[in-house]
Amino acid sequence: METEASAQKVDEKLYSRQLYVMGHEAQKRMMVSDVLIVGLSGLGVEVAKNIILAGVKSVTLYDPNPVTSFDLGGNFYFQEGDIGRPRAETCIGKLSELNQYVPVKVVDTLSPQGMSCCCVTIPLPSDDLVALNEQCRTSNCAFVYSQVAGVFSQVFCDFGAEFIVSDKDGENPQMSQIEAITVSNPGVVKVLEDQGRHGLEDGDTVKFSRVQGMPELNDTEHVVKVTGPFTFEIGDCSSFSAAATQGYINQIKKPCKVTFKSLKEALENPGEIMMTDFAKFDRPALLHAGFRGLAAHVDQSGVIAPGDSASADKVLAATKTFFDGEMSDDHADIIKKLALGSCAVLSPMCAAIGGIVGQEVLKSCSGKFTPINGFFYFDATETLAESLDAADVAPRNSRYDSQIAVFGYEAQKALFDLNYFLVGGGAIGCEMLKNWAMMGVGCGPKGHVTITDMDRIEKSNLSRQFLFRNTDINSAKSTTGAAAAVKMNSALNITPMEMRVGAETEDTFGDAFYDKLDGVCTALDNVEARLYMDQRCVFYGLPMLESGTLGTKGNTQIVVPKLTENYGATRDPPEKSIPVCTLKNFPNMIQHTLQWARDYFEGGFKQAAEDVNSYLSSPNFEETLNAQQNTKLETVLNIKKTLVDERPYSFEDCIVWSRLKFETLFNNDIRQLLHNFPPDQKTSSGSPFWSGTKRCPTPLVFDVDAICEDADMRNHYDFIVATANMRAEMYGIKGHTDEAVFKEVLSNVIVPDFTPKDGVKIAANEAEAKEEGKEAAPAEEDASAILANLPAPASLAGFRLSPVEFDKDIDDHMLFVTACSNLRALNYKIPTKDTHTSRAIAGKIIPAIATTTALVTGLICLELYKLVGTPKKELKAEAYKSAFCNLAIPFMTLSEPQPPKATPAMLKGKEWKWTSWDSLEMNVGDVTLEEFMAYWKNEYGLEVTMLSFGVSMIFSFFANKAKLAERMPMKMSEIVESIKKEKLPENQLFLVFEMVTEDEAGEDVDLPYVKYRFR
């Protein structure tokens, strides 16, 4: 299998984001794995979708059962006209379109022979299920069994007696910089404390590289014994030459073995079952017995119809025989609800469990991540009503029969009438549209969905954004996703838009728009946009469904007005920026060299071209330069270089320029730095200057005859090729990659000798860098003189440069950034990185996979059921669940959202607490300022002493009396229009005022803002 896997070629464009999660080797192992899916109701099609997108070798479908109306609630490829047709045959066409590399076929005989994994997603007779599991163990085929029954689910995994896990958690290996290693037995390793803890555990293996002073350790592996957060021991170092002073350690992940029980063994003795919600600590054992009781009843009597309370009682009786302990009334109620909804196929449950099961299947194929060992149970009983009449849950021969069976028809009508705003049409957006189409969100006469996303579809999206196809590349995500969702459910009322949400689009997404909404769902990939939407939801009092993913990790947050804290109430600390002096002269991590390479790309191929174009096209160019202050002279000098001194007229000129640029960046600049700070330099305290995070660099020597000898030298050549072609593109010169031409030109380049200069200032730390910035002078006279001697723009009529905008997905751009970064890393003895890893760091790529996306959207849609409401049951804060999960470990935890923080205030003699959700709402029409003031006096006994709109004061007790007298009879909207000097937009309904007030005792009262509705 390894030989076959190694020979596979991975489509890195298609699987780019997934590769950052799975890695190339795991991806290749998946690509030689055949998977059998048994059952194509909602859960089965979710699992099939996820593993096809992931890129397994092939998928075989087995399910001869006919499509029923209940299946339409979960299988997004079924339509009403498919009822009665075989499930697998009905699905195969749509599933085959998902990934050109994954063939899909249907079989009419159930056999795991020759398969890598057999995944069962529908109930089978218990004896048949146990027998199938034994066949899988005999055939060395992994076995996964899962079932969704309304809002209940179970998962079981058996990967055999000896299953090897190559990477148990998927986390990046720990990497630390060495401060010192002692010459002793054992050797004690101390890492740099300002770089953070080493993060290692006893028994971990590390590999050493670029070690200074103890070269014997380079490229050797050692098992560690942790002695502290910044120290560990590695064994005998007493015979080594000298103590180490610098270097790197990298954790080496070692495979581990996992042993599984068979299904027969695990049913009788499940062992410890994974917890998901510690508010339900007794639930796993109860559901283990409950699903056994349900299976026993179904084996004997068949599927339970909605509202069949007699059968539910029988399931309860059967469950009691499997339950070890006393069954309470609450336990009995849960088991009855399991039975009564067992025929229902709900899209959110199928999505959530399909994400989990899909990842378990991929684990069995790839050996990557820790599998679920045995049983896993999950439920969402908080969504259920206390009780429903049989008539409420009776089937209506519609695609919503499953939801009606669980929640009743009244809840279904509420879903029809929802008006929701979906912000983002990428991976989460696609999954959300699918779930909403299945649920019937916005499918009624009063309902509507608006989706906005300004992005276009790229090939890399196709491995997780399943509504898109190859033919959709370069099309708008919002319109394409909306059209695909309508194909799933033609009743969906949806409006796609291609606009960013933000202050600049509030004319479109303004008061009138939000006033009609029932809620907002964010499907975003950045915190800034989330915070903006959070502010909108707080202002308009709307619930927000928030979710996000990072590789195998996912989170959901349900935000309910006045009941939970808003999204922006808590946030992660901002990302630390890299000090300028570190980037310019003292890098010690690959992140530093990659940022430096990105900055150079920006300055050399984009900014330089834009400055030249600005000079050639702007009639008042020198005036615009004056705003640049300290960078004015630098800008003018760069224009002179780019336009005159270093302008190429052929591609050969670009190659020569690139060679000279190599010499400047990786040899001359380093020699100047070492001239200022020699290798034996001491600080004022007598310590070595080049120590700790400061790594003493070495100039690189370019050798055209050794270009392709090894990877390091290949970086030399790659830099020349990439730089020459970027330079040519900027000037409109045709480039190429002909190695013979490059070698010939490079062999004839005359490189001027370089002698380091005295008097050159180089900041040794961030404080000195800031002082240099303050001391720098604009040198306006020099800049003006240089500008006066440049060719007049009129003499270059029609000449323009083409700025090159960095794009992480363009290979030529990444060739430059990777080579440039690696060369600087070689200067400073920093371990280099390949293009794949460099792309992730430089492009700040968020790794993503389909399984985690399906899981979080399923979980957040379960919260939507709660927002819609359940009959005869008022939900409290503890009924809502926010989630954090990590499919790699595996781990899931659900928790009650935090309440909003309250601020007390006294009104009319009573304490009143207000939170970020609260405002003083005034909805009495557009009144005059006089009436406005009287309103607060009459309603709250408050005297308004100051009133402001934004930064403008409308009223104050010390204001000019004549001015106040003029304003008092004016409408509030008229006053605002006079301040803004423009008419208020027609779609604006609210104005926000800030008040300072006093109560009847003359005491100041702390109040929130006034939300004044004037239309």
Stockholm file with secondary structure:
# STOCKHOLM 1.0

chainA/1-1015         METEASAQKVDEKLYSRQLYVMGHEAQKRMMVSDVLIVGLSGLGVEVAKNIILAGVKSVTLYDPNPVTSFDLGGNFYFQEGDIGRPRAETCIGKLSELNQYVPVKVVDTLSPQGMSCCCVTIPLPSDDLVALNEQCRTSNCAFVYSQVAGVFSQVFCDFGAEFIVSDKDGENPQMSQIEAITVSNPGVVKVLEDQGRHGLEDGDTVKFSRVQGMPELNDTEHVVKVTGPFTFEIGDCSSFSAAATQGYINQIKKPCKVTFKSLKEALENPGEIMMTDFAKFDRPALLHAGFRGLAAHVDQSGVIAPGDSASADKVLAATKTFFDGEMSDDHADIIKKLALGSCAVLSPMCAAIGGIVGQEVLKSCSGKFTPINGFFYFDATETLAESLDAADVAPRNSRYDSQIAVFGYEAQKALFDLNYFLVGGGAIGCEMLKNWAMMGVGCGPKGHVTITDMDRIEKSNLSRQFLFRNTDINSAKSTTGAAAAVKMNSALNITPMEMRVGAETEDTFGDAFYDKLDGVCTALDNVEARLYMDQRCVFYGLPMLESGTLGTKGNTQIVVPKLTENYGATRDPPEKSIPVCTLKNFPNMIQHTLQWARDYFEGGFKQAAEDVNSYLSSPNFEETLNAQQNTKLETVLNIKKTLVDERPYSFEDCIVWSRLKFETLFNNDIRQLLHNFPPDQKTSSGSPFWSGTKRCPTPLVFDVDAICEDADMRNHYDFIVATANMRAEMYGIKGHTDEAVFKEVLSNVIVPDFTPKDGVKIAANEAEAKEEGKEAAPAEEDASAILANLPAPASLAGFRLSPVEFDKDIDDHMLFVTACSNLRALNYKIPTKDTHTSRAIAGKIIPAIATTTALVTGLICLELYKLVGTPKKELKAEAYKSAFCNLAIPFMTLSEPQPPKATPAMLKGKEWKWTSWDSLEMNVGDVTLEEFMAYWKNEYGLEVTMLSFGVSMIFSFFANKAKLAERMPMKMSEIVESIKKEKLPENQLFLVFEMVTEDEAGEDVDLPYVKYRFR
#=GR chainA/1-1015 SS CHHHHHTCCCCTTTTHHHHHHHCHHHHHHHTTCEEEEECCSHHHHHHHHHHHHHTCSEEEEECCSBCCGGGGGTCTTCCGGGTTSBHHHHHHHHHHTSCTTCCEEECSSCCCTTCSEEEECSCCCHHHHHHHHHHHHHTTCEEEEEEEETTEEEEEEECCSSEEESBSSCCCCCEEEEEEECSSSSCEEEECGGGCCCCCCTTCEEEEEEEESCGGGBTCEEECEEEETTEEECSCCTTSSSCBCEEEEEEECCCEEECCCCHHHHHHCCCSCBCSCGGGTTHHHHHHHHHHHHHHHHHHHCCCCTTCHHHHHHHHHHHHHHCCSCCCHHHHHHHHHHHHTTTCCCHHHHHHHHHHHHHHHHHHHHCBSCCCCEEEEEECGGGSCSCCCHHHHCCCSSTTHHHHHHHCHHHHHHHHTCEEEEECCSHHHHHHHHHHHHHTTTCSTTCEEEEECCCBCCGGGGGTCTTCCGGGTTSBHHHHHHHHHHHHCTTCCEEEECCCCSGGGTTTSSHHHHHTCSEEEECCSCHHHHHHHHHHHHHHTCCEEEEEEETTEEEEEEECTTTSCCGGGSCCCCCCCCCHHHHHTCCCSHHHHHHHHHHHHIIIIIIHHHHHHHHHHCTTHHHHHGGGGGGHHHHHHHHHIIIIITCCSSHHHHHHHHHHHHHIIIIIHHHHHHHHSCTTCBCTTSSBSSCTTCCCCCCCCCCGGGTTSSHHHHHHHHHHHHHHHHHHHHHTCCCCCCHHHHHHHHHTCCCCCCCCCTTCCCCSSHHHHHHHHHHCCCCHHHHHHHHHHSCCGGGGTTCCCCCCCCCTTCHHHHHHHHHHHHHHHHHTTCCCCCHHHHHHHHTTCCCCCHHHHHHHHHHHHHHHHHHHCBTTBCCCGGGSCEEEEETTTTEEEEECCCCCCCEEEEETTEEEEECTTCCEEECSCSCBHHHHHHHHHHHHCCEEEEEEETTEEEEETTSCHHHHHHHTTSBHHHHHHHHHTSCCCTTCCEEEEEEEEECTTSCEECCCCEEEECC
#=GC SS_cons          CHHHHHTCCCCTTTTHHHHHHHCHHHHHHHTTCEEEEECCSHHHHHHHHHHHHHTCSEEEEECCSBCCGGGGGTCTTCCGGGTTSBHHHHHHHHHHTSCTTCCEEECSSCCCTTCSEEEECSCCCHHHHHHHHHHHHHTTCEEEEEEEETTEEEEEEECCSSEEESBSSCCCCCEEEEEEECSSSSCEEEECGGGCCCCCCTTCEEEEEEEESCGGGBTCEEECEEEETTEEECSCCTTSSSCBCEEEEEEECCCEEECCCCHHHHHHCCCSCBCSCGGGTTHHHHHHHHHHHHHHHHHHHCCCCTTCHHHHHHHHHHHHHHCCSCCCHHHHHHHHHHHHTTTCCCHHHHHHHHHHHHHHHHHHHHCBSCCCCEEEEEECGGGSCSCCCHHHHCCCSSTTHHHHHHHCHHHHHHHHTCEEEEECCSHHHHHHHHHHHHHTTTCSTTCEEEEECCCBCCGGGGGTCTTCCGGGTTSBHHHHHHHHHHHHCTTCCEEEECCCCSGGGTTTSSHHHHHTCSEEEECCSCHHHHHHHHHHHHHHTCCEEEEEEETTEEEEEEECTTTSCCGGGSCCCCCCCCCHHHHHTCCCSHHHHHHHHHHHHIIIIIIHHHHHHHHHHCTTHHHHHGGGGGGHHHHHHHHHIIIIITCCSSHHHHHHHHHHHHHIIIIIHHHHHHHHSCTTCBCTTSSBSSCTTCCCCCCCCCCGGGTTSSHHHHHHHHHHHHHHHHHHHHHTCCCCCCHHHHHHHHHTCCCCCCCCCTTCCCCSSHHHHHHHHHHCCCCHHHHHHHHHHSCCGGGGTTCCCCCCCCCTTCHHHHHHHHHHHHHHHHHTTCCCCCHHHHHHHHTTCCCCCHHHHHHHHHHHHHHHHHHHCBTTBCCCGGGSCEEEEETTTTEEEEECCCCCCCEEEEETTEEEEECTTCCEEECSCSCBHHHHHHHHHHHHCCEEEEEEETTEEEEETTSCHHHHHHHTTSBHHHHHHHHHTSCCCTTCCEEEEEEEEECTTSCEECCCCEEEECC
//
